[in-house]
Amino acid sequence: MVQSPLPNNEDGAFRCPICRKPVPSIDEPFFPFCCQKCKLIDLGNWVDGKYMLTRPLDPTDELDEPPSP
């Protein structure tokens, strides 16, 4: 089961991670993006190497709370 992402701003609205426009609902066809264009821009960023994972994921990355120091 996929968890619903939390709203990403203080007014409780979801925002597109590319253009920051409000996304009305998680039921939108391109969620979390506002449109196909933003979704493709994000994909292009991954392909171009603008995004990368800095380390392998481990099971503790799935915790709701960060591990205590």
Distance bins in CASP14 RR format, pairs under 12 A and 6 or more apart:
PFRMAT RR
TARGET T0000
AUTHOR 0000-0000-0000
RMODE 2
METHOD distances of the structure
MODEL  1
2 26 0 0 0 0 1 0 0 0 0 0 0
2 31 0 0 0 0 0 1 0 0 0 0 0
2 32 0 0 0 0 0 1 0 0 0 0 0
3 26 0 0 0 0 0 1 0 0 0 0 0
3 62 0 0 0 0 1 0 0 0 0 0 0
3 64 0 0 0 0 1 0 0 0 0 0 0
4 14 0 0 0 0 1 0 0 0 0 0 0
4 25 0 0 0 0 0 1 0 0 0 0 0
4 26 1 0 1 0 0 0 0 0 0 0 0
4 27 0 0 0 0 0 1 0 0 0 0 0
4 31 0 0 0 0 1 0 0 0 0 0 0
4 32 0 0 0 0 0 1 0 0 0 0 0
5 12 0 0 0 0 0 1 0 0 0 0 0
5 14 1 0 0 1 0 0 0 0 0 0 0
5 15 0 0 0 0 0 1 0 0 0 0 0
5 17 0 0 0 0 0 1 0 0 0 0 0
5 23 0 0 0 0 0 1 0 0 0 0 0
5 25 0 0 0 0 0 1 0 0 0 0 0
5 26 1 0 0 1 0 0 0 0 0 0 0
5 31 0 0 0 0 1 0 0 0 0 0 0
5 32 1 0 0 1 0 0 0 0 0 0 0
6 12 0 0 0 0 1 0 0 0 0 0 0
6 13 0 0 0 0 0 1 0 0 0 0 0
6 14 0 0 0 0 1 0 0 0 0 0 0
6 15 0 0 0 0 0 1 0 0 0 0 0
6 26 0 0 0 0 0 1 0 0 0 0 0
6 32 0 0 0 0 0 1 0 0 0 0 0
6 64 0 0 0 0 0 1 0 0 0 0 0
7 13 1 0 1 0 0 0 0 0 0 0 0
7 14 1 0 1 0 0 0 0 0 0 0 0
7 15 0 0 0 0 1 0 0 0 0 0 0
7 22 0 0 0 0 0 1 0 0 0 0 0
7 23 0 0 0 0 1 0 0 0 0 0 0
7 24 0 0 0 0 0 1 0 0 0 0 0
7 25 0 0 0 0 0 1 0 0 0 0 0
7 26 0 0 0 0 1 0 0 0 0 0 0
7 32 0 0 0 0 0 1 0 0 0 0 0
8 14 1 0 0 1 0 0 0 0 0 0 0
8 15 1 0 1 0 0 0 0 0 0 0 0
8 16 0 0 0 0 1 0 0 0 0 0 0
8 17 1 0 0 1 0 0 0 0 0 0 0
8 20 0 0 0 0 1 0 0 0 0 0 0
8 22 0 0 0 0 0 1 0 0 0 0 0
8 23 0 0 0 0 1 0 0 0 0 0 0
8 26 0 0 0 0 0 1 0 0 0 0 0
8 31 0 0 0 0 0 1 0 0 0 0 0
8 32 0 0 0 0 1 0 0 0 0 0 0
9 15 1 0 1 0 0 0 0 0 0 0 0
9 16 0 0 0 0 0 1 0 0 0 0 0
9 17 0 0 0 0 0 1 0 0 0 0 0
9 20 0 0 0 0 1 0 0 0 0 0 0
9 21 0 0 0 0 0 1 0 0 0 0 0
9 22 0 0 0 0 1 0 0 0 0 0 0
9 23 0 0 0 0 0 1 0 0 0 0 0
11 22 0 0 0 0 1 0 0 0 0 0 0
12 22 0 0 0 0 1 0 0 0 0 0 0
12 23 0 0 0 0 0 1 0 0 0 0 0
12 24 0 0 0 0 0 1 0 0 0 0 0
13 20 0 0 0 0 0 1 0 0 0 0 0
13 21 0 0 0 0 1 0 0 0 0 0 0
13 22 1 0 1 0 0 0 0 0 0 0 0
13 23 1 0 0 1 0 0 0 0 0 0 0
13 24 0 0 0 0 1 0 0 0 0 0 0
13 25 0 0 0 0 0 1 0 0 0 0 0
13 26 0 0 0 0 0 1 0 0 0 0 0
13 32 0 0 0 0 0 1 0 0 0 0 0
13 34 0 0 0 0 0 1 0 0 0 0 0
14 20 0 0 0 0 0 1 0 0 0 0 0
14 21 0 0 0 0 1 0 0 0 0 0 0
14 22 1 0 0 1 0 0 0 0 0 0 0
14 23 1 0 1 0 0 0 0 0 0 0 0
14 24 1 0 0 1 0 0 0 0 0 0 0
14 25 1 0 0 1 0 0 0 0 0 0 0
14 26 1 0 0 1 0 0 0 0 0 0 0
14 27 0 0 0 0 0 1 0 0 0 0 0
14 28 0 0 0 0 1 0 0 0 0 0 0
14 30 0 0 0 0 0 1 0 0 0 0 0
14 31 1 0 0 1 0 0 0 0 0 0 0
14 32 1 0 0 1 0 0 0 0 0 0 0
14 33 0 0 0 0 1 0 0 0 0 0 0
14 34 0 0 0 0 1 0 0 0 0 0 0
15 21 1 0 0 1 0 0 0 0 0 0 0
15 22 1 0 0 1 0 0 0 0 0 0 0
15 23 1 0 0 1 0 0 0 0 0 0 0
15 24 0 0 0 0 0 1 0 0 0 0 0
15 31 0 0 0 0 0 1 0 0 0 0 0
15 32 0 0 0 0 1 0 0 0 0 0 0
15 33 0 0 0 0 0 1 0 0 0 0 0
15 34 0 0 0 0 1 0 0 0 0 0 0
15 38 0 0 0 0 0 1 0 0 0 0 0
16 22 1 0 0 1 0 0 0 0 0 0 0
16 23 1 0 1 0 0 0 0 0 0 0 0
16 24 0 0 0 0 0 1 0 0 0 0 0
16 28 0 0 0 0 1 0 0 0 0 0 0
16 30 0 0 0 0 1 0 0 0 0 0 0
16 31 0 0 0 0 1 0 0 0 0 0 0
16 32 1 0 0 1 0 0 0 0 0 0 0
16 33 1 0 1 0 0 0 0 0 0 0 0
16 34 1 0 1 0 0 0 0 0 0 0 0
16 35 1 0 0 1 0 0 0 0 0 0 0
16 36 0 0 0 0 0 1 0 0 0 0 0
16 37 0 0 0 0 0 1 0 0 0 0 0
16 38 1 0 1 0 0 0 0 0 0 0 0
16 39 0 0 0 0 1 0 0 0 0 0 0
16 41 0 0 0 0 1 0 0 0 0 0 0
16 42 0 0 0 0 1 0 0 0 0 0 0
17 23 0 0 0 0 1 0 0 0 0 0 0
17 30 0 0 0 0 0 1 0 0 0 0 0
17 31 0 0 0 0 0 1 0 0 0 0 0
17 32 1 0 0 1 0 0 0 0 0 0 0
17 33 1 0 0 1 0 0 0 0 0 0 0
17 34 0 0 0 0 1 0 0 0 0 0 0
17 38 1 0 0 1 0 0 0 0 0 0 0
17 39 0 0 0 0 1 0 0 0 0 0 0
17 41 0 0 0 0 1 0 0 0 0 0 0
17 42 1 0 0 1 0 0 0 0 0 0 0
17 45 0 0 0 0 1 0 0 0 0 0 0
17 51 0 0 0 0 0 1 0 0 0 0 0
18 30 0 0 0 0 0 1 0 0 0 0 0
18 32 0 0 0 0 1 0 0 0 0 0 0
18 33 1 0 0 1 0 0 0 0 0 0 0
18 34 1 0 0 1 0 0 0 0 0 0 0
18 35 0 0 0 0 1 0 0 0 0 0 0
18 36 0 0 0 0 0 1 0 0 0 0 0
18 37 0 0 0 0 1 0 0 0 0 0 0
18 38 1 1 0 0 0 0 0 0 0 0 0
18 39 0 0 0 0 1 0 0 0 0 0 0
18 40 0 0 0 0 1 0 0 0 0 0 0
18 41 1 0 1 0 0 0 0 0 0 0 0
18 42 1 0 1 0 0 0 0 0 0 0 0
18 43 0 0 0 0 0 1 0 0 0 0 0
18 44 0 0 0 0 0 1 0 0 0 0 0
18 45 0 0 0 0 1 0 0 0 0 0 0
18 50 0 0 0 0 0 1 0 0 0 0 0
18 51 0 0 0 0 0 1 0 0 0 0 0
19 30 0 0 0 0 0 1 0 0 0 0 0
19 32 0 0 0 0 0 1 0 0 0 0 0
19 33 0 0 0 0 1 0 0 0 0 0 0
19 34 1 0 0 1 0 0 0 0 0 0 0
19 35 0 0 0 0 1 0 0 0 0 0 0
19 37 0 0 0 0 1 0 0 0 0 0 0
19 38 1 0 1 0 0 0 0 0 0 0 0
19 39 0 0 0 0 0 1 0 0 0 0 0
19 41 0 0 0 0 1 0 0 0 0 0 0
19 42 0 0 0 0 0 1 0 0 0 0 0
20 32 0 0 0 0 0 1 0 0 0 0 0
20 33 0 0 0 0 0 1 0 0 0 0 0
20 34 0 0 0 0 1 0 0 0 0 0 0
20 38 0 0 0 0 1 0 0 0 0 0 0
21 28 0 0 0 0 0 1 0 0 0 0 0
21 30 0 0 0 0 0 1 0 0 0 0 0
21 32 0 0 0 0 0 1 0 0 0 0 0
21 33 0 0 0 0 1 0 0 0 0 0 0
21 34 1 0 1 0 0 0 0 0 0 0 0
21 35 0 0 0 0 1 0 0 0 0 0 0
21 37 0 0 0 0 0 1 0 0 0 0 0
21 38 0 0 0 0 1 0 0 0 0 0 0
22 28 0 0 0 0 0 1 0 0 0 0 0
22 31 0 0 0 0 0 1 0 0 0 0 0
22 32 0 0 0 0 0 1 0 0 0 0 0
22 33 0 0 0 0 0 1 0 0 0 0 0
22 34 1 0 0 1 0 0 0 0 0 0 0
23 29 0 0 0 0 0 1 0 0 0 0 0
23 30 0 0 0 0 1 0 0 0 0 0 0
23 31 1 0 0 1 0 0 0 0 0 0 0
23 32 1 0 0 1 0 0 0 0 0 0 0
23 33 1 0 0 1 0 0 0 0 0 0 0
23 34 1 0 1 0 0 0 0 0 0 0 0
23 35 0 0 0 0 1 0 0 0 0 0 0
23 38 0 0 0 0 1 0 0 0 0 0 0
23 39 0 0 0 0 0 1 0 0 0 0 0
24 30 0 0 0 0 0 1 0 0 0 0 0
24 31 0 0 0 0 1 0 0 0 0 0 0
24 32 0 0 0 0 0 1 0 0 0 0 0
24 34 0 0 0 0 1 0 0 0 0 0 0
25 31 1 0 0 1 0 0 0 0 0 0 0
25 32 0 0 0 0 0 1 0 0 0 0 0
25 34 0 0 0 0 0 1 0 0 0 0 0
26 32 1 0 0 1 0 0 0 0 0 0 0
26 33 0 0 0 0 0 1 0 0 0 0 0
28 34 1 0 0 1 0 0 0 0 0 0 0
28 35 0 0 0 0 1 0 0 0 0 0 0
28 36 0 0 0 0 0 1 0 0 0 0 0
28 38 0 0 0 0 0 1 0 0 0 0 0
28 39 0 0 0 0 0 1 0 0 0 0 0
29 35 0 0 0 0 1 0 0 0 0 0 0
29 36 0 0 0 0 1 0 0 0 0 0 0
29 39 0 0 0 0 1 0 0 0 0 0 0
30 36 1 0 1 0 0 0 0 0 0 0 0
30 37 0 0 0 0 1 0 0 0 0 0 0
30 38 1 0 0 1 0 0 0 0 0 0 0
30 39 1 0 1 0 0 0 0 0 0 0 0
30 40 0 0 0 0 1 0 0 0 0 0 0
30 41 0 0 0 0 0 1 0 0 0 0 0
30 42 0 0 0 0 1 0 0 0 0 0 0
30 43 0 0 0 0 0 1 0 0 0 0 0
31 38 0 0 0 0 0 1 0 0 0 0 0
31 39 0 0 0 0 1 0 0 0 0 0 0
32 38 0 0 0 0 1 0 0 0 0 0 0
32 39 0 0 0 0 1 0 0 0 0 0 0
32 42 0 0 0 0 1 0 0 0 0 0 0
33 39 1 0 1 0 0 0 0 0 0 0 0
33 40 0 0 0 0 1 0 0 0 0 0 0
33 41 0 0 0 0 1 0 0 0 0 0 0
33 42 1 0 0 1 0 0 0 0 0 0 0
33 43 0 0 0 0 1 0 0 0 0 0 0
33 45 0 0 0 0 0 1 0 0 0 0 0
34 41 0 0 0 0 0 1 0 0 0 0 0
34 42 0 0 0 0 0 1 0 0 0 0 0
35 41 0 0 0 0 1 0 0 0 0 0 0
35 42 0 0 0 0 0 1 0 0 0 0 0
36 42 0 0 0 0 0 1 0 0 0 0 0
36 43 0 0 0 0 0 1 0 0 0 0 0
37 43 0 0 0 0 0 1 0 0 0 0 0
37 44 0 0 0 0 0 1 0 0 0 0 0
38 44 0 0 0 0 0 1 0 0 0 0 0
38 45 0 0 0 0 0 1 0 0 0 0 0
39 45 0 0 0 0 0 1 0 0 0 0 0
39 46 0 0 0 0 0 1 0 0 0 0 0
40 46 0 0 0 0 0 1 0 0 0 0 0
40 47 0 0 0 0 0 1 0 0 0 0 0
41 47 0 0 0 0 0 1 0 0 0 0 0
41 48 0 0 0 0 0 1 0 0 0 0 0
41 50 0 0 0 0 0 1 0 0 0 0 0
41 51 0 0 0 0 0 1 0 0 0 0 0
42 48 0 0 0 0 0 1 0 0 0 0 0
42 49 0 0 0 0 0 1 0 0 0 0 0
42 50 0 0 0 0 1 0 0 0 0 0 0
42 51 0 0 0 0 1 0 0 0 0 0 0
43 49 0 0 0 0 0 1 0 0 0 0 0
43 50 0 0 0 0 0 1 0 0 0 0 0
43 51 0 0 0 0 0 1 0 0 0 0 0
44 50 1 0 0 1 0 0 0 0 0 0 0
44 51 0 0 0 0 1 0 0 0 0 0 0
45 51 1 0 1 0 0 0 0 0 0 0 0
45 52 0 0 0 0 0 1 0 0 0 0 0
46 52 0 0 0 0 1 0 0 0 0 0 0
46 53 0 0 0 0 0 1 0 0 0 0 0
53 61 0 0 0 0 0 1 0 0 0 0 0
54 61 0 0 0 0 0 1 0 0 0 0 0
55 61 0 0 0 0 1 0 0 0 0 0 0
57 63 0 0 0 0 0 1 0 0 0 0 0
58 67 0 0 0 0 0 1 0 0 0 0 0
59 67 0 0 0 0 0 1 0 0 0 0 0
60 66 0 0 0 0 1 0 0 0 0 0 0
60 67 1 0 1 0 0 0 0 0 0 0 0
60 68 0 0 0 0 0 1 0 0 0 0 0
61 67 0 0 0 0 1 0 0 0 0 0 0
END
